Amino acid sequence: MSSAPHAVRVRSLYRRLLHLHRALPAGLRVLGDRYVGEEFRRHKSASEAQSEQFLLEWQVQHQGTQEVACGRECNGKGETPTAEYKWERDQGREEWGESHLG
């Protein structure tokens, strides 16, 4: 589990989650940042299979939160995703491959 590509994926997802939290109100941002940090620290010594499942679940959480943030689920108007949303989505596809993302 100490492979470089895995570590890069973990750090990338962690940074993207924290970046997404910037859109939250201050109190929720602090809470969300703390929760994400604690979860990632707790799973540092997880087995490879557990680690893959953990990362997949957080990737799904990130994608769902991002979709809400871009307006598709909040207002139901089918707004065009922002450039930032598209970049984040594409980064996830590069790291995880199309089979993991909806």
C-alpha positions, -999 to +999 in steps of 0.1 A: +000+000+000+030+023+000+032+025-038+036+060-052+006+060-075-016+051-046-002+079-024-007+103-053-044+093-056-049+096-019-034+131-017-052+142-048-086+131-035-079+146-001-070+180-017-101+179-039-124+172-009-108+201+010-111+224-020-148+215-024-154+224+013-144+260+005-180+265-008-194+257+027-202+282+054-173+287+078-186+265+106-194+236+083-162+240+064-142+235+097-163+205+106-160+190+072-122+196+070-117+180+104-139+150+096-121+143+063-087+147+080-096+123+108-110+097+083-080+098+061-056+095+091-077+066+106-073+046+074-035+052+069-027+016+080-057-001+062-051-031+040-049-026+003-085-039-002-098-017+026-079+013+012-094+008-023-129+006-009-123+037+013-110+057-016-139+046-038-165+056-012-149+090-008-147+095-045-184+088-048-190+112-019-169+139-036-187+135-069-221+137-053-213+168-033-197+184-063-229+177-084-250+194-057-225+223-056-227+228-094-265+231-092-278+199-109-295+185-078-302+217-059-325+234-083-334+207-108-329+231-137-301+211-153-276+240-152-244+237-171-216+225-149-190+251-141-155+249-155-142+239-121-167+210-118-157+198-153-120+199-143-126+180-111-147+154-129-120+149-155-093+146-129-113+119-112-117+100-144-080+102-151-071+088-117-099+062-113-109+053-149-143+054-163-154+021-147-154+036-112-173+068-120-209+070-131 
